[in-house]
Amino acid sequence: MVSAATMFSRVLGLIRDIVFASMFGTGGAQDAFVVAFKIPNFLRRLFAEGAFNQAFIPVLTEFRQSEGDRSVARLVSAVQIYLSGIVGLITLVAVLGSPLLAWLFAPGFHDDGEKLVQVSDFLRLTFPYLWFISLTALATSVLNSYGRFAAPALTPVILNLCLISSALFLTPHFQVPQTGLAIGVLVAGMLQWLFLWPALLKTGVWSPVPAIAQHAGVKKIFTLMLPGLFGVSVSQINLLLDTVLASLLEDGSVSWLYYSDRLTELPLGVIGIAIATVLLPRLSALHVEDDTHKFERTLAWAIRIVLLIGLPAMVALMILPEVLLTLLFQNYQFTAADVSKSAASLAAYALGLPAFMLIKIMAPAFFSRQDTKTPVKIGIQAMVWNMLLNLILIYPLAHVGLALATSLSAWFNACLLALSLRKQGCFPAAGLWLRPALKAVFACAVMAVSLELLMQLAWLQMPNQVLGRVRVVTVLVAAGILSYGLALIAVRTRLNELRHP
């Protein structure tokens, strides 16, 4: 259910980016908007998919099982008051200091005064989005704790619909069209929060006007949350650093990284984030019940899913980056040169896709046990490696080096998380996940050979017409899925390997 809702959202996200590419292309004010959108969006991921969710759900689960729903209602009320106050203050400071934020996060725009001013102007409109989406994160955590996943999974749909509508109907009314996009971001934040109100009211533990500001769980949540702000979101910090460094490169680099990252977000969201969403409440409950056996089997199930689906997604994106980008984005504004530049960074990001997914599902194994220190230590090491690799690779490979550094540091992060879980006795035994992983590797090799052979056929060369492009991509995608599926059947992969324990 969560994957289906997430898939719908990600498909709309692709449509949104197709609209952006056709209307605005790359470079100029579009680079400025990407920077202004990424800063609050990065903080959204810290809260909605990161530290707040990881800290709040285990504590809520603990109080719900020990003290009941009345205690949960007081906890939710108190957290809402503190969260809205803290994030509201941050938002106010950011809006007033938007020129400084633009200067810090887009150092490459310093020589282009107009572009730097545009980032600052857009930030004044996009940053308040953070306040609304932080309250949405609270709502999402409450609903997930009560086993209600559909409505929260659909909230990103609202963002994409707002941005598509803004691009089509608002942008023509502004001298700088991207101003309309920035307004769309703000409206989307408000609507996402309001959208969850009916589902929240049904839980009986939430009120739009909180009245209680004290609860023993508040301090515990924010104590767990502060280190988690860093530990669980290292990959997002690395992507933001990519944007900062890309601003120092040639015009268009920020947009090339944006479009290539967007394609990796589709499988990451549908598989990695969707599984992590349902995994944390489940692992938290199993930890409270002290059921170590089910804890490990549940984590093993998540690893199997990621490897069986994440590995072929990685291979497909590394083999077909130009084919996919040409179909989705190439037009008069987004040229063949833009496709080539974006394809190179897409292949580099794709290399780290399984690692991004593994991080999403292994982090909950720590946070469900209220261990925030270990992911933080690992996150610091991974971030240091990412920065070193950025400095090493940016000069010979430009924006592609930034993407490659992010992927390599993600693998480093994922490996250290796995080793730490093993030392703590929480990592599943190899018998629960290794054989499906080896089967997936074999099937990926078969799929890669099949795709490479097909791409050599003259009738599968990418034409200029849209319908011709659709035909080529459809054939290649179908061939990839078929060859991968048949290879899995050949090595006797069973459906119960994907079944939740």
N, C-alpha and C positions, 0 to 999 in steps of 0.2 A: 504493500500500500504506500509506504513512504517512498520507495524507489519509483513507483509510477507517478506520484505527485512531483517528485524531484525531476523526473524525466520531462514531464510537461513543462515545468519551470525552465529547465535547461534548454529545451527546444525553443521556447519563447525567447530565452536569452540569445540564442543563435540568430533568431529572426531580428531581434533588437540590434545585434551587431551587424547584420547584413544591411539593415536600414542605415545605421551609422556609416558603414563603409561606402554605401552608394550615395549618401547625401553629403558627407563631410570628408571622406578619404582619410589621409594621414597628414601629420605635420600641422604647423600653425596653431590656430585656436583649438583644434581637436586634441593636440598634445596637451594643451593647457587644461582642457576639460578632463582628460584622462587622469592627470595628476590631481586635480581638485576632487575628483570622484574617488580616487583610490585612497586618499587619506582617511576620510570618514568611513569608507567601505572596509578599509583595513581594521579600523577600530570596531566596526560592526562584527567582523569575524572573530575578533578577540572576545566579544561579549556573546554573540548569538551562537557561535560554533566553538567557542574556546573556553576561556578561564571561568567566566561567570557560570555557564552551563555546567562545567565540570565540577565546580565547587558547590553550587547550589543544590543540584539533584541528590548527591549522596547525603547531605545534611537534612534536606527535606524528607528523604526516605527514612532516615534514622528517626526523626521526630514523629513522622506519621505512624511508624510501627510501634514506637514506644509510648506516645502520648495521644495519638489520634488526630482527627481532622481539625478539632478546635485549636490545637497547638499550631497546626500547619497554617490555619487562617491568620493567627497572630504573627507568625513568622513571615508570611507573604506580605502582610501589611507593613511590617517594620522594614523589610528589605526594600519594598517599593518606595518608601519615604526616603531612605538613605540613598538608594540608587538614583532616583530622580534628582535629588539634591546635588549629589557629587557630579553626575554627568551633566546636569544643567550648568553647574559652575564651569566645568571644563569647556562646554559648548560656548558659553558667554565669553570666556577668555580667548578661545580660538577665533570666534567671529571678530572680536575687537583687535586681535593680533594677527589677522589673516595675511597682511603683508609680510610679517616675519615668518609665518609658516610657509608662504610661497617662496621666500628667500632660502629657507632651510631645505625644503623638499624638492626644489627645482633649481639647484645651483647652476645648471647648464643654461638656464634662461636669463642669467644676469646680464648678458650682453644684448638681450632682446627685451627692452623695457616694456614694450607693448604686451608681449607674451607673459611676462612676469605679473603685470597688472591684471591680465585676464585670469591668471590662476588665483590671485587674491580676490577678485570680484566673484569668481565662481565659488570659492570657499565660503564666502558669506552666505551663500544660498544652500550649499550642500552640507555644511557642517551641522546645522540643526537637525538634519536627518539622524544624527547619532543619538540625540535625546529620545526620539520616538522609537528608534530601533532597539535601544537598550531596554525600554519598557516592553517592547515586543519580545526581547530575549527572556525577560522575566516570565512573561506569559507563556512562552514556548516551554520553558523549563517546568513550570507548574503543570501544563497539559501533558508533557511527556512523562512526568512522574506519575500521572494518573492514567497512563496507557493510551492517551489520545494524541495520535501522531499526524492525522490527516490534515487538520486545519493549519498547524504550524508549518507543515511541509509545503502548503500551498501559498504561504505569504510571499515568497519571492516572485510568484506569478504577478502579484500586484505591482512590484517594482518594475518588472519588464513591460507590463501593459502601460504603466505611466510613462516610461521612457520612450516607448514606441509612439504613443499618442503625442507626447511632447515634441518628438522629432518631426512628426508629420504636421501637427497643427499649431504648435507654439513657436517653434524656431523661425518661421517666416516673418514673425512680427518684431524681431529684434535685429539691431544692426550687427551684433555678434550673435549668430544663430544659436551657438552653444549655451547662451544664457537661458534659453527655453529648456534645454536639457537639465540644467542645474535646478531650475524651478521644479521640473518633473521629479527629481530626486527627493526634494523636500516634501512634495505632496505624497509621494509613495510611502515615505516613512510614517506620515500621519495615518494614511489609509491602512497600512499593514497592522498598526497597533489597534485601530478600531475594529478591524476584521476579526480579531481574536476575542473580542469582548463577549459575544454570545456563548462561545465554548467555555470561556473562563467562568462565567456566571453559573453555568451548569455544574461546575465542580463544587460550588458552595464554599470555597475557601478564599475567594477574591472579591474585592469591591473596587470600583473605579475611584472611589475617594477613601484612601486608607486612613484609619483612625488610631491605630496602635503603633507606637514607634519603638517599643522595647521588646526584645526577645533574646533568650540566651543563645539562639542559633546564629544571630546576626554577626557577632564577633567571630564566630567559628567560620562562617562563610567567607567573610572578607579576609580572614587570616589565611585561609586556603586559596583565596582568589588572587591575592597580590603576587605570590611567586608564580601562580599558574598563568597570569597574564603574559608572562614571558615563555614559560616552559611549553605550553601546548600550542603556541602560535608561531614557533620559530620559522616554519616554512612561509607563513604570511609576512613576517618581518623581512625575510630574505627577498620575497617578491617586491616588497615596497622599496628595499634597498636597490633592487634592480632598476626600478623606475627612477630613483634619485640619480644613480650613475648613468642611466640611459639619457638623462637630460643633458649630460656632458658630451654626448655623441652627436652624430649628424641629425638634422631635422627629420622626424619620422620614426626615430628609434623607439621612442616611448610607445607610439601606436603599434609598431611591429611587435613589440613584446606583449602589448595588451591583447592583440588579436590572437597570437599564438597561445597565450595563457588561457584565453577564453575557450579554445578547443579542448585543452587538457581538463578544464573545469567540468566539461560534460560528463565523462566517465568518473571523475573524482567525486562529483556531487551525487550522481545516481548510485554509485556503489559505496565509495569510502565514507562520505558524510551521512548517507542514508543509514548504513549499518551502524556507524558510530552513534547516531541519534537513538536507535533502539537498544544499543549495546550498554550504554552507561546506566540507565535505570535498572536493566536486568542484572548487570554485574554488581551494582550497589546493593540490590536486594539479596543476591547470593552471598555477598560479603557479610551483611547483617545476619543472615541465617547461618553463616560459617560453613557453607557447603562448598568446600574446596574442589571436590570432584566436578560438580556442575560448572563451577567458575572456569576451570581449565577447559572443559569440553565446549563451553559457550565461546570462549576466546578462540579455540581451535577452529570452530565453525566459521567465525568471522575471517580468520586467516585463510581458510580454504576458499571462501567466496572471493576474497580479494585477489588471490593468486590465480584462480581459474578464470576470472573475468578481467582483472587488471593487467595481467601479462599480455594477453592478446590485444588489448586496447593499446598498450605501449607499442607493440610490434606494428600494428596497423598505422598508428600515428607517425611512426618513424619511417615507414615505407611509403605512405601516401600523403605526406604533408602538402605538397604542391597541388595534387589532385583535389584534395578537400578544400583548400583555401581558394583555388581557382573557381570551383563550383559555388562556394558560399559568398565570396567577397569581390572577385575581380570585376571591375567595371571602369568607366572613364575616370572616376575619382580614385579608385583603388586599383592601381596599374599592375601590369605583369611584374614590374620591378618590385612593387610592394609585396606581391605574392611570393617572389623568390626570397626576399629578405625575411618575411614572416615565416616561411616554410623552414628556413634554417634554424630559427629559434624554436619553432614548434617541435622539430625533431629532438632538439636538445632538452626541452622541457619534458617531452614524452619519455625520455630515458629515466626520469625520476618518478614517473606516474605511480608505479606500484609502491615505491617508497612513501610517497605522499599518502597513499591509501593506508599503508601499514601503520604510519604514524597516527592517523586518525583513529584506528581501532586499538592500538596498543596504549595510547595515552589514557583512555578510560579505565584500563586495567590498573593504573596507578591511582587515578583520581577516585575511582569507586572505593578504594581502600583509604582515601583521604591522605594519600602520599603525594604532595606537590613538590617536595624538594628534589626528588630524583629526576623528574622530567626537566626541572629548571637547570640542574647541573649539566645534563646532557644537552639541553638547548643552548646553553652558553658555549659549550664546546663546538656544537654544530654551526653556530653563528660565526664564531671566530674562523672556522675552516671556510665558511662561505665567503667571508670578507677577504681572506687570503687568496682563495681561488678567483674571486672577482678581480683582484689586483693583478693576478698572474695572467688571466685569460682575456681581460678586456682589451688589451692592446693588440694581440694577434687576431682575436676573433670578434672584436667590437661587441654588439648587442648579443650575439650568439654565445660569446664567452660568459656573459652574465646569466643566461639561461642554463648553460651547462654547469656553472658553479652552483646554482641553486639545486639542480638535480643531484649532483655528486654529494653535496652537503646533506640532502634529504636521505640518501642511502646511508651516510655516516650516522645520521640521527636515528634512523630506523634500526640499524644494527646494534647501536648502543642501548636502545630501549629494550630490544629483545634479550640482549645479554644481561641487562639489569633484572628483567623479569625472571630470567632463568636462575640468577643468583638468589633471588627472593623466593624461589620455589613456586612461582605463579605461571611460568611459561609452559604451554602444553607440550607433552611428550611428542617426539618426532613421529611416532606412529599415528598420531592424530591428524597430521597435516603434510608430512614429507612426500608420501606417495602421490597424493593429488597434485602437489607442486611439480614433481618430476613429470607426471603425465601432461600437465599444462605446458611445461617447457618443450616436450616432444611435439605436442600439437601445434605450438607456436612456430616451431621450426618448419613443420609441414605447411602451415599457412603462409609463412614468409616466402618459401620457395614457390608456392602456387601463385602468390601475388606478383612476385618478380617475373615469373615466366609469362603471366598474362599481360603484364605491362609492356612486354617486348612485342606484342602483336600490333600490327599497324592499325587495325580497325579499332583498337582501344586507345589510340592517341587522343589527347584532349582537344576537341574542336572549339570553335569560337561561339557557336550557338548554344544557348542555355539548355535546350532540350537534348542536344548531343552530349553536353557535359553531364546532365542528369543520367543519361543512358550509361555512360562510361562509369560513373561513380556507383550506380546501382549494380552493375555487373561485378565490379571489383569488390564491393562490400558483400554482396551475396556470395561470391566465390570465397572470400575470406572466412565468412561465417560457416559456410558448408565444409570447407577443407578443415577448419579447426574442429567442428563438431564431429566429422567422420573420423578424424585422428583420435579424438577422445574416445569415441565408440570402439575404435580398433584396439585401444589399450585398456578396454573394459572399465571405463569410468562409470560409476553408478550414480543415479540421482540422489540416493540417500547420503552421498557425500556433501550435498548442498543443503540437506535438511537440517533445520534447527534442532539441537538436542533436547 
